[in-house]
Amino acid sequence: MDKHLVKLNLILLFALTGVFIIDQNIKTLFVEGFRYYTECIDFILVYNKGVAFSMFAFLDEWLKYIQLIMVLGIFSYILYLKKLCFAFPAGLMLGGAVSNIYDRFIHGGVVDMVYWHCGFDFAVFNFADVMIDVAVVWILILNFKPKLCKS
């Protein structure tokens, strides 16, 4: 196998695995009962049956399978691109996605826990959601600034 492709796969898989492990450990704390309340942020337990802002919850059991297909598509596309600069952000995105999908199989919904309510109410979210958002912005920057992506 090409050394470039091996490096791409290792970066992608280490980022994916790291995000998955961190996210699942945080979620375990909340599933086992941890809660904390402040004036601006509450750390609570919510099972989200949909995606962002509970959209598509009506898809019920189908949602996790649709998401699995999307994850496989993104993974395949990153391997097809063979651009090393996309490996880490794609790993962050896929790690978050796989962790949230795992929740759907184990808990029946995504384990969310961070509730921002200072000045305005925001959706309850988790570490995986943050990693997905960071990855999307990173990938958009790489697409709009191709000079940043040399390989």
SULZI-V499120 format. One line per field, one symbol per residue. ss: DSSP state (H for helix, E for strand, L for the rest). A space follows every 10 residues. Layout:
ss: ???
This chain:
ss: LLHHHHHHHH HHHHHHHHHH HHHHHHHHHH HLLLLEELLL EEEEEEEELL LHHHLLHHHL LHHHHHHHHH HHHHHHHHHH HLLHHHHHHH HHHHHHHHHH HHHHHHHLLE EEEEEELLLL LLLEELHHHH HHHHHHHHHH HHHHLHHHLL L
